[in-house]
């Protein structure tokens, strides 16, 4: 692996790790926090708020992949991270479970795993993949 490939791989792995840490660090306390919000007594809403991330992530993976092929990996990754950051702020500031669900859905809409994986593949020589 060349020095440039190693640098790119480490940068992207760090970016991906920080993204995952930020999203899943809340898992142990999510339901406890949601119960303190208006609407948090309904387990269905709490479950929806938690699952909204995965739902929108699944819906946006293929469009993000196509967009990264058309417009380039870095612009799509940057846009996705900005959407995810906006969703994170919204979820953190949510005053109701409904707004928490909207924030989590926005976080999922910014999930750019496919574009990050494609950029790693683009940055690595075939024999090192």
Backbone as a printed PyTorch tensor [residue, N CA C, xyz], in Angstrom:
tensor([[[  0.8500,  -1.1730,   0.0000],
         [  0.0000,   0.0000,   0.0000],
         [  0.8940,   1.2330,   0.0000]],

        [[  0.6130,   2.1250,  -0.9130],
         [  1.4160,   3.3440,  -1.0100],
         [  1.0920,   4.2830,   0.1540]],

        [[  1.9610,   5.2560,   0.3270],
         [  1.7640,   6.2380,   1.4040],
         [  0.4480,   6.9980,   1.2130]],

        [[  0.1440,   7.3660,  -0.0320],
         [ -1.0990,   8.0870,  -0.3270],
         [ -2.3220,   7.2180,  -0.0250]],

        [[ -2.2540,   5.9380,  -0.3880],
         [ -3.3690,   5.0220,  -0.1090],
         [ -3.5780,   4.8670,   1.3890]],

        [[ -2.4790,   4.7400,   2.1200],
         [ -2.5710,   4.6040,   3.5690],
         [ -3.1720,   5.8610,   4.1890]],

        [[ -2.7190,   7.0120,   3.7360],
         [ -3.2430,   8.2820,   4.2560],
         [ -4.7430,   8.4020,   3.9760]],

        [[ -5.1530,   8.1030,   2.7490],
         [ -6.5730,   8.1700,   2.3850],
         [ -7.4020,   7.1840,   3.1920]],

        [[ -6.8920,   5.9760,   3.3300],
         [ -7.6250,   4.9430,   4.0700],
         [ -7.7860,   5.3140,   5.5370]],

        [[ -6.7230,   5.8250,   6.1420],
         [ -6.8060,   6.2160,   7.5530],
         [ -7.7560,   7.3900,   7.7550]],

        [[ -7.7110,   8.3620,   6.8480],
         [ -8.6060,   9.5150,   6.9470],
         [-10.0580,   9.0760,   6.8410]],

        [[-10.3610,   8.2300,   5.8510],
         [-11.7390,   7.7740,   5.6570],
         [-12.1990,   6.8600,   6.7850]],

        [[-11.3090,   6.0050,   7.2850],
         [-11.6670,   5.1370,   8.4100],
         [-11.9610,   5.9700,   9.6520]],

        [[-11.1700,   7.0090,   9.8730],
         [-11.4110,   7.8960,  11.0190],
         [-12.7420,   8.6240,  10.8790]],

        [[-13.0150,   9.1120,   9.6950],
         [-14.2800,   9.7950,   9.4260],
         [-15.4600,   8.8680,   9.6900]],

        [[-15.3600,   7.6600,   9.1950],
         [-16.4290,   6.6760,   9.3730],
         [-16.5860,   6.3060,  10.8520]],

        [[-15.4740,   6.1250,  11.5640],
         [-15.5260,   5.7630,  12.9830],
         [-16.1550,   6.8760,  13.8170]],

        [[-15.7870,   8.1120,  13.5510],
         [-16.3670,   9.2390,  14.2910],
         [-17.8620,   9.3320,  14.0190]],

        [[-18.2420,   9.1220,  12.7770],
         [-19.6620,   9.1420,  12.4130],
         [-20.4260,   8.0700,  13.1770]],

        [[-19.8940,   6.8690,  13.2070],
         [-20.5590,   5.7700,  13.9080],
         [-20.6150,   6.0240,  15.4150]],

        [[-19.5340,   6.5110,  15.9700],
         [-19.5100,   6.8040,  17.3980],
         [-20.5710,   7.8410,  17.7470]],

        [[-20.6560,   8.8790,  16.9550],
         [-21.6390,   9.9290,  17.2070],
         [-23.0710,   9.4410,  17.1110]],

        [[-23.3220,   8.4990,  16.2300],
         [-24.6840,   8.0050,  16.0480],
         [-25.0890,   6.9680,  17.0830]],

        [[-24.1710,   6.0960,  17.4340],
         [-24.5520,   4.9640,  18.2700],
         [-24.1480,   5.1100,  19.7280]],

        [[-23.4960,   6.1840,  20.0650],
         [-23.1540,   6.4450,  21.4530],
         [-24.4100,   6.6360,  22.3020]],

        [[-25.4860,   7.0830,  21.6850],
         [-26.7260,   7.3520,  22.4110],
         [-27.5710,   6.0980,  22.6590]],

        [[-27.2190,   4.9840,  22.0520],
         [-28.0610,   3.7850,  22.1490],
         [-28.4360,   3.3920,  23.5810]],

        [[-27.4830,   3.3440,  24.5130],
         [-27.8470,   2.8840,  25.8580],
         [-28.8440,   3.7830,  26.5890]],

        [[-28.8830,   5.0590,  26.2490],
         [-29.7430,   5.9890,  26.9840],
         [-30.8880,   6.5450,  26.1430]],

        [[-31.0090,   6.1040,  24.9130],
         [-32.0080,   6.6620,  24.0040],
         [-33.4190,   6.5470,  24.5700]],

        [[-33.8300,   5.3400,  24.9530],
         [-35.1940,   5.1310,  25.4560],
         [-35.4230,   5.8860,  26.7620]],

        [[-34.4140,   5.9390,  27.6070],
         [-34.5580,   6.6740,  28.8720],
         [-34.7690,   8.1660,  28.6160]],

        [[-33.9930,   8.7220,  27.7080],
         [-34.1540,  10.1430,  27.3780],
         [-35.4970,  10.3930,  26.6990]],

        [[-35.8820,   9.5170,  25.7860],
         [-37.1390,   9.7080,  25.0500],
         [-38.3310,   9.7360,  25.9990]],

        [[-38.2630,   8.9490,  27.0700],
         [-39.3670,   8.9350,  28.0450],
         [-39.5690,  10.2820,  28.7230]],

        [[-38.5460,  11.1010,  28.7670],
         [-38.6720,  12.4090,  29.4220],
         [-39.2960,  13.4580,  28.5050]],

        [[-39.4580,  13.1350,  27.2340],
         [-40.0090,  14.0780,  26.2590],
         [-41.5090,  13.8790,  26.0950]],

        [[-42.2400,  14.9280,  25.7200],
         [-43.6570,  14.7470,  25.4060],
         [-43.8240,  13.7130,  24.2880]],

        [[-44.6890,  12.7480,  24.5260],
         [-44.8980,  11.6560,  23.5810],
         [-44.0110,  10.4610,  23.8630]],

        [[-43.0950,  10.5920,  24.8010],
         [-42.1390,   9.5330,  25.0970],
         [-42.6960,   8.3650,  25.8780]],

        [[-43.9330,   8.4760,  26.3420],
         [-44.5450,   7.3620,  27.0660],
         [-45.0380,   6.2810,  26.1150]],

        [[-45.1570,   6.6030,  24.8440],
         [-45.6410,   5.6510,  23.8450],
         [-44.4580,   4.8760,  23.2660]],

        [[-44.3510,   3.5750,  23.5900],
         [-43.2120,   2.7890,  23.0990],
         [-43.1310,   2.7290,  21.5700]],

        [[-44.2660,   2.8090,  20.8990],
         [-44.2530,   2.7700,  19.4340],
         [-43.5380,   3.9970,  18.8670]],

        [[-43.8040,   5.1700,  19.4340],
         [-43.1440,   6.3870,  18.9590],
         [-41.6540,   6.3630,  19.2740]],

        [[-41.3140,   5.8600,  20.4500],
         [-39.8990,   5.7680,  20.8170],
         [-39.1830,   4.8140,  19.8610]],

        [[-39.8130,   3.6810,  19.5620],
         [-39.2320,   2.7330,  18.6130],
         [-39.1100,   3.3160,  17.2230]],

        [[-40.1260,   4.0530,  16.8020],
         [-40.0670,   4.7000,  15.4890],
         [-38.9550,   5.7430,  15.4500]],

        [[-38.8470,   6.5180,  16.5260],
         [-37.7990,   7.5430,  16.5790],
         [-36.4190,   6.9000,  16.4720]],

        [[-36.2400,   5.7620,  17.1150],
         [-34.9490,   5.0850,  17.0490],
         [-34.7190,   4.4790,  15.6660]],

        [[-35.7380,   3.8630,  15.1030],
         [-35.6080,   3.1820,  13.8220],
         [-35.6380,   4.0850,  12.6100]],

        [[-36.0450,   5.3400,  12.7850],
         [-36.1290,   6.2700,  11.6490],
         [-34.7800,   6.4310,  10.9600]],

        [[-33.7080,   6.3640,  11.7200],
         [-32.3660,   6.4660,  11.1420],
         [-32.1350,   5.3470,  10.1260]],

        [[-32.3660,   4.1200,  10.5380],
         [-32.1310,   2.9760,   9.6590],
         [-33.0170,   2.9890,   8.4280]],

        [[-34.2550,   3.4250,   8.6070],
         [-35.1870,   3.4830,   7.4850],
         [-34.7040,   4.4600,   6.4140]],

        [[-34.3760,   5.6690,   6.8200],
         [-33.9430,   6.6500,   5.8180],
         [-32.5530,   6.3280,   5.2780]],

        [[-31.7100,   5.7180,   6.0910],
         [-30.4010,   5.3030,   5.5890],
         [-30.5810,   4.2970,   4.4560]],

        [[-31.4470,   3.3210,   4.6640],
         [-31.6990,   2.3080,   3.6330],
         [-32.2720,   2.9410,   2.3640]],

        [[-33.1580,   3.9070,   2.5270],
         [-33.7660,   4.5570,   1.3660],
         [-32.7740,   5.3940,   0.5560]],

        [[-31.7630,   5.9490,   1.2140],
         [-30.8580,   6.8770,   0.5430],
         [-29.5470,   6.2590,   0.0630]],

        [[-29.2400,   5.0180,   0.4120],
         [-27.9530,   4.4410,   0.0140],
         [-27.7820,   4.3740,  -1.5040]],

        [[-28.7790,   3.8720,  -2.2100],
         [-28.6560,   3.7490,  -3.6660],
         [-28.6230,   5.1290,  -4.3360]],

        [[-29.5080,   6.0620,  -3.9700],
         [-29.3850,   7.4000,  -4.5780],
         [-28.0360,   8.0750,  -4.2940]],

        [[-27.4930,   7.9090,  -3.0740],
         [-26.1790,   8.4880,  -2.7770],
         [-25.0880,   7.8280,  -3.6130]],

        [[-25.1940,   6.5180,  -3.8090],
         [-24.2180,   5.8320,  -4.6500],
         [-24.2520,   6.3490,  -6.0760]],

        [[-25.4550,   6.5050,  -6.6190],
         [-25.5950,   7.0320,  -7.9850],
         [-25.0940,   8.4710,  -8.0660]],

        [[-25.4090,   9.2670,  -7.0520],
         [-24.9470,  10.6620,  -7.0410],
         [-23.4250,  10.7350,  -6.9500]],

        [[-22.8220,   9.8200,  -6.1740],
         [-21.3600,   9.8510,  -6.0580],
         [-20.6940,   9.4340,  -7.3630]],

        [[-21.3430,   8.5750,  -8.1360],
         [-20.8220,   8.2280,  -9.4640],
         [-20.9250,   9.4220, -10.4140]],

        [[-21.9920,  10.1700, -10.2920],
         [-22.2380,  11.2790, -11.2210],
         [-21.4920,  12.5600, -10.8460]],

        [[-21.5110,  12.9240,  -9.5590],
         [-20.9600,  14.2120,  -9.1250],
         [-19.6050,  14.1050,  -8.4310]],

        [[-19.1880,  12.9000,  -8.1140],
         [-17.9250,  12.7020,  -7.4050],
         [-18.1670,  12.2970,  -5.9640]],

        [[-17.2200,  11.5570,  -5.4280],
         [-17.3680,  11.0120,  -4.0660],
         [-17.3340,  12.1080,  -2.9950]],

        [[-16.3440,  12.9710,  -3.0670],
         [-16.1570,  13.9580,  -1.9980],
         [-17.3220,  14.9350,  -1.8540]],

        [[-17.8770,  15.4850,  -2.9370],
         [-19.0250,  16.3830,  -2.7580],
         [-20.2330,  15.6830,  -2.1330]],

        [[-20.4610,  14.4360,  -2.5070],
         [-21.5980,  13.6930,  -1.9510],
         [-21.3520,  13.3710,  -0.4800]],

        [[-20.1280,  12.9750,  -0.1420],
         [-19.8010,  12.7000,   1.2610],
         [-19.9530,  13.9660,   2.0900]],

        [[-19.4550,  15.0810,   1.5850],
         [-19.5690,  16.3530,   2.3060],
         [-21.0320,  16.7380,   2.5150]],

        [[-21.8270,  16.6430,   1.4630],
         [-23.2550,  16.9750,   1.5830],
         [-23.9450,  16.0490,   2.5740]],

        [[-23.6470,  14.7680,   2.5020],
         [-24.2580,  13.8080,   3.4210],
         [-23.8890,  14.0810,   4.8660]],

        [[-22.6280,  14.4130,   5.1030],
         [-22.2040,  14.7170,   6.4720],
         [-22.8630,  15.9870,   6.9940]],

        [[-23.0800,  16.9580,   6.1260],
         [-23.7870,  18.1750,   6.5480],
         [-25.2420,  17.8760,   6.8940]],

        [[-25.8870,  17.0260,   6.0930],
         [-27.2710,  16.6210,   6.3920],
         [-27.3050,  15.8620,   7.7160]],

        [[-26.3430,  14.9450,   7.9040],
         [-26.2920,  14.1900,   9.1470],
         [-26.0520,  15.1080,  10.3480]],

        [[-25.1840,  16.0940,  10.1960],
         [-24.9180,  17.0370,  11.2820],
         [-26.1720,  17.8390,  11.6210]],

        [[-26.9070,  18.2710,  10.6050],
         [-28.1590,  19.0000,  10.8490],
         [-29.1530,  18.1150,  11.5940]],

        [[-29.2460,  16.8600,  11.2000],
         [-30.1290,  15.9250,  11.8940],
         [-29.6940,  15.6930,  13.3270]],

        [[-28.3910,  15.6450,  13.5560],
         [-27.8750,  15.4510,  14.9110],
         [-28.2230,  16.6320,  15.8050]],

        [[-28.0770,  17.8400,  15.2680],
         [-28.4310,  19.0410,  16.0390],
         [-29.9280,  19.0420,  16.3330]],

        [[-30.7300,  18.7270,  15.3330],
         [-32.1790,  18.6900,  15.5200],
         [-32.5690,  17.6430,  16.5600]],

        [[-31.9750,  16.4640,  16.4860],
         [-32.2820,  15.4070,  17.4530],
         [-31.8460,  15.8100,  18.8600]],

        [[-30.6930,  16.4470,  18.9710],
         [-30.1960,  16.8630,  20.2840],
         [-31.0620,  17.9540,  20.9020]],

        [[-31.6430,  18.8060,  20.0670],
         [-32.4490,  19.9190,  20.5590],
         [-33.9370,  19.5860,  20.6280]],

        [[-34.3060,  18.3790,  20.2430],
         [-35.7210,  18.0020,  20.1490],
         [-36.4230,  18.1470,  21.4950]],

        [[-37.5990,  18.7340,  21.4390],
         [-38.4100,  18.8920,  22.6380],
         [-39.5350,  17.8790,  22.7190]],

        [[-39.7290,  17.1160,  21.6560],
         [-40.7590,  16.0780,  21.6210],
         [-40.1860,  14.8420,  20.9310]],

        [[-40.8450,  13.7180,  21.1370],
         [-40.4110,  12.4900,  20.4750],
         [-40.5930,  12.6120,  18.9610]],

        [[-41.6070,  13.3420,  18.5330],
         [-41.8170,  13.5440,  17.0980],
         [-40.6230,  14.2640,  16.4760]],

        [[-40.1460,  15.3240,  17.1060],
         [-38.9810,  16.0450,  16.5830],
         [-37.7200,  15.1890,  16.6790]],

        [[-37.6400,  14.3590,  17.7040],
         [-36.5220,  13.4290,  17.8150],
         [-36.5290,  12.4630,  16.6350]],

        [[-37.7150,  11.9770,  16.2690],
         [-37.8400,  11.0780,  15.1150],
         [-37.4410,  11.7920,  13.8240]],

        [[-37.8440,  13.0490,  13.6780],
         [-37.4710,  13.8170,  12.4840],
         [-35.9480,  14.0000,  12.4300]],

        [[-35.3490,  14.3170,  13.5610],
         [-33.8940,  14.4660,  13.6140],
         [-33.1740,  13.1780,  13.2730]],

        [[-33.6530,  12.0650,  13.8200],
         [-33.0360,  10.7630,  13.5150],
         [-33.2100,  10.4100,  12.0420]],

        [[-34.3720,  10.7250,  11.4730],
         [-34.5890,  10.4530,  10.0460],
         [-33.6260,  11.2830,   9.1980]],

        [[-33.4130,  12.5210,   9.5910],
         [-32.4720,  13.3780,   8.8680],
         [-31.0410,  12.8510,   9.0060]],

        [[-30.7000,  12.3450,  10.1840],
         [-29.3890,  11.7210,  10.3520],
         [-29.2210,  10.5680,   9.3660]],

        [[-30.2250,   9.7280,   9.2740],
         [-30.1640,   8.5920,   8.3580],
         [-30.0770,   9.0210,   6.9110]],

        [[-30.7490,  10.1220,   6.5830],
         [-30.7030,  10.6330,   5.2120],
         [-29.3040,  11.1170,   4.8490]],

        [[-28.4920,  11.3870,   5.8460],
         [-27.1170,  11.8190,   5.5890],
         [-26.1010,  10.6990,   5.6530]],

        [[-26.5600,   9.4710,   5.7630],
         [-25.6450,   8.3320,   5.8530],
         [-25.0180,   8.0660,   4.4870]],

        [[-23.7250,   8.1880,   4.4100],
         [-23.0320,   8.0900,   3.1250],
         [-22.0400,   6.9270,   3.1000]],

        [[-22.4010,   5.8270,   3.7370],
         [-21.5050,   4.6730,   3.8080],
         [-21.0980,   4.1840,   2.4290]],

        [[-22.0430,   4.1360,   1.4990],
         [-21.7400,   3.6380,   0.1560],
         [-20.7260,   4.5380,  -0.5400]],

        [[-20.8760,   5.8330,  -0.4090],
         [-19.9420,   6.7630,  -1.0520],
         [-18.5610,   6.6840,  -0.4070]],

        [[-18.5080,   6.4970,   0.9190],
         [-17.2170,   6.3510,   1.5970],
         [-16.5280,   5.0750,   1.1380]],

        [[-17.2760,   3.9790,   1.0770],
         [-16.6980,   2.7120,   0.6090],
         [-16.1990,   2.8340,  -0.8290]],

        [[-16.9520,   3.5200,  -1.6640],
         [-16.5360,   3.7110,  -3.0560],
         [-15.2710,   4.5600,  -3.1360]],

        [[-15.1680,   5.5710,  -2.2860],
         [-13.9700,   6.4110,  -2.2890],
         [-12.7500,   5.6150,  -1.8340]],

        [[-12.9370,   4.7460,  -0.8500],
         [-11.8370,   3.8770,  -0.4140],
         [-11.3910,   2.9950,  -1.5800]],

        [[-12.3490,   2.4090,  -2.2760],
         [-12.0110,   1.5570,  -3.4260],
         [-11.3110,   2.3650,  -4.5180]],

        [[-11.7790,   3.5750,  -4.7710],
         [-11.1570,   4.4320,  -5.7860],
         [ -9.7230,   4.8130,  -5.4120]],

        [[ -9.4630,   4.9280,  -4.1120],
         [ -8.1640,   5.3980,  -3.6310],
         [ -7.1500,   4.2750,  -3.4510]],

        [[ -7.5590,   3.0510,  -3.7090],
         [ -6.7060,   1.8940,  -3.4660],
         [ -6.4230,   1.1690,  -4.7790]],

        [[ -5.1890,   0.7520,  -4.9550],
         [ -4.8290,  -0.0110,  -6.1470],
         [ -5.5210,  -1.3730,  -6.1070]],

        [[ -5.8040,  -1.9200,  -7.2790],
         [ -6.5220,  -3.1950,  -7.3670],
         [ -5.8590,  -4.3040,  -6.5580]],

        [[ -4.5430,  -4.4060,  -6.5880],
         [ -3.8680,  -5.4970,  -5.8820],
         [ -3.9230,  -5.3380,  -4.3670]],

        [[ -4.2960,  -4.1650,  -3.8690],
         [ -4.3840,  -3.9340,  -2.4240],
         [ -5.8060,  -3.9630,  -1.8940]],

        [[ -6.7730,  -4.2260,  -2.7330],
         [ -8.1690,  -4.2350,  -2.2920],
         [ -8.5040,  -5.5230,  -1.5980]]])
